[in-house]
Amino acid sequence: MKAFKRRRRGGTVAEFESAEAHLLASLTSQVVELLRDRHGSGEADPDPLAAQLGLGGPSQPPEDPVLQRLLPDAYRAGSARDAESDAADFRRLTERSLTAIKVQNAETLLAGLIEGGLQPGPPEADDPPVEVELDGPEVQAWLKALTDVRLALAVRLGIESEEDARLIAHSDDEATVAMAEIYDWLGYVQESLVHSLG
């Protein structure tokens, strides 16, 4: 990957190798699928206004630990019963709209890769690089989508601290080490995008 750079005429650009772009698209698509599965594509809402405003979602937290990180509970203070009731009400009123925002950010990332030349199907050795150019709102969407993808990977790997990340990077399991390297690479992508804004 050639790191993100800010252009004088506006916009932020980067270049990904085809395999990198496919990896990023795959991980982002998995997060989108997980978020969409939480609500079901054909779920009917008896209140059209609530549906339009993104209200009327589930009141119970998700069982999947990744979704618990992406869609966390609110209201942890106070008595356990009050906090649980407040968190359930807050989730019911906000989770759908939060999910929709996260999906929209992820779709912006995917659209940027496609517009940059991401080819359908598995990557080939002779695929041209994917050249991404982002405007201000797209940069923000990418930063948020990258955060969600990294959070999802961190949960799957059991990373809660920098020490966890160091230990996992030295695991005896090759698949775990490979995923840890992807987690680090995503951090580099995100960091280069942040630095391009300075």
C-alpha positions in Angstrom: 0.0 0.0 0.0 1.1 3.5 -0.8 0.0 5.6 2.2 -2.7 8.2 2.1 -1.6 11.6 1.0 -3.5 14.9 0.7 -3.6 16.5 -2.7 -3.1 20.2 -3.1 -6.2 20.5 -5.3 -8.2 18.6 -2.7 -9.0 15.1 -1.8 -7.0 12.3 -0.1 -5.4 9.5 -2.2 -3.9 6.1 -1.6 -3.0 3.1 -3.6 -3.6 -0.5 -2.6 -2.3 -3.6 -4.2 -5.2 -5.7 -5.5 -4.8 -8.4 -2.8 -4.9 -5.6 -0.1 -8.0 -4.0 -1.6 -9.7 -7.4 -1.7 -8.8 -8.2 1.9 -10.1 -4.8 3.0 -13.4 -5.3 1.0 -13.9 -8.8 2.4 -13.4 -7.8 6.1 -15.6 -4.8 5.6 -18.3 -6.9 3.9 -18.2 -9.3 6.8 -18.9 -6.5 9.3 -21.8 -5.3 7.2 -23.3 -8.8 7.0 -23.0 -9.2 10.8 -24.7 -5.8 11.4 -27.5 -6.6 8.9 -28.1 -10.1 10.3 -28.8 -8.5 13.7 -32.0 -6.9 12.3 -32.9 -9.2 9.5 -33.5 -7.9 6.0 -37.2 -8.5 5.9 -38.2 -7.4 9.4 -41.5 -5.7 9.4 -42.1 -2.7 11.7 -45.7 -2.0 12.6 -44.9 1.7 13.0 -43.7 3.3 9.7 -42.6 6.5 11.5 -40.4 4.5 13.9 -38.9 2.6 11.0 -38.2 5.8 9.1 -36.5 7.3 12.1 -34.6 4.1 12.9 -36.5 3.4 16.1 -38.1 0.3 17.4 -35.0 -1.9 17.5 -34.3 -4.8 19.9 -34.0 -4.0 23.5 -31.7 -6.9 24.4 -27.9 -6.7 23.7 -26.6 -8.9 21.0 -25.1 -12.3 21.9 -22.2 -12.1 19.5 -19.3 -10.5 21.2 -18.3 -8.5 18.1 -21.8 -6.9 18.0 -21.6 -6.2 21.7 -18.5 -4.1 20.9 -19.9 -2.5 17.8 -23.3 -1.8 19.5 -22.5 -1.4 23.2 -24.9 -0.9 26.0 -25.4 2.6 27.4 -26.1 3.5 31.0 -23.7 1.5 33.2 -24.1 3.7 36.3 -26.8 3.5 38.9 -28.5 0.4 40.3 -28.2 -2.8 38.2 -32.0 -2.9 37.5 -32.2 0.8 36.5 -29.1 0.6 34.3 -30.4 -2.5 32.6 -33.8 -0.9 32.0 -32.3 2.4 30.8 -29.9 0.5 28.5 -32.7 -1.6 27.0 -34.8 1.6 26.3 -31.8 3.4 24.8 -30.9 0.4 22.6 -34.5 0.0 21.4 -34.6 3.7 20.4 -31.1 4.0 18.9 -29.7 0.7 17.7 -31.2 0.6 14.3 -30.0 4.1 13.4 -26.5 3.3 14.8 -26.5 0.2 12.7 -27.6 2.1 9.6 -24.8 4.6 10.1 -22.2 1.9 10.5 -23.4 0.1 7.4 -23.4 3.4 5.4 -19.8 4.1 6.5 -18.8 0.6 5.4 -20.6 0.9 2.1 -18.7 4.2 1.5 -15.4 2.4 2.0 -16.5 -0.4 -0.4 -17.7 2.1 -3.0 -14.3 3.9 -2.8 -12.5 0.6 -3.5 -14.8 -0.2 -6.4 -14.4 3.3 -7.9 -10.7 3.0 -7.5 -10.6 -0.1 -9.7 -11.3 -3.1 -7.4 -11.9 -6.0 -9.8 -14.7 -8.6 -9.0 -13.6 -12.1 -8.2 -10.5 -13.2 -6.5 -7.3 -11.1 -6.9 -5.0 -11.9 -9.7 -1.2 -11.3 -9.7 -1.5 -9.0 -12.8 -4.4 -6.9 -11.4 -3.7 -3.2 -11.5 -3.5 -1.3 -8.2 -6.6 0.2 -6.7 -6.3 3.9 -6.5 -8.6 5.4 -3.9 -9.5 9.1 -3.8 -11.6 10.4 -1.0 -13.3 13.8 -0.2 -13.8 15.0 3.4 -17.0 13.1 4.2 -15.6 10.0 2.7 -12.4 10.2 4.8 -14.6 10.4 7.9 -16.7 7.4 6.8 -13.5 5.4 6.0 -12.0 6.2 9.5 -15.2 5.0 11.2 -15.5 1.9 9.0 -11.8 1.0 9.6 -12.4 1.4 13.4 -15.3 -1.0 13.2 -13.4 -3.6 11.2 -10.4 -3.4 13.7 -12.8 -3.7 16.7 -14.3 -6.8 15.1 -10.9 -8.4 14.6 -9.7 -7.3 18.1 -12.7 -9.1 19.6 -12.1 -12.3 17.6 -8.4 -12.3 18.6 -9.1 -11.4 22.2 -7.2 -8.1 22.1 -8.1 -5.8 24.9 -4.7 -4.1 25.4 -1.4 -3.5 23.7 0.0 -6.3 25.7 -2.6 -8.7 24.3 -1.7 -7.6 20.8 2.0 -8.3 21.5 1.3 -11.7 22.9 -0.9 -12.7 20.0 1.7 -11.5 17.5 4.0 -14.2 19.0 1.4 -17.0 19.1 2.4 -20.5 18.0 -0.8 -20.6 15.9 0.0 -19.4 12.3 -3.6 -18.4 11.6 -3.7 -16.3 14.7 -0.4 -14.6 13.8 -1.7 -13.9 10.3 -4.9 -12.3 11.7 -2.7 -10.3 14.1 -0.7 -9.0 11.1 -3.9 -8.0 9.4 -5.0 -6.2 12.5 -1.7 -4.3 12.6 -1.9 -3.5 8.9 -5.4 -2.1 9.3 -4.0 0.1 12.0 -1.4 1.3 9.6 -4.1 2.1 7.0 -6.1 4.0 9.5 -3.0 5.9 10.9 -1.9 6.9 7.4 -5.4 8.3 6.7 -5.3 10.3 10.0 -1.8 11.7 9.2 -2.9 12.8 5.7 -5.4 15.2 7.4 -2.7 17.0 9.4 
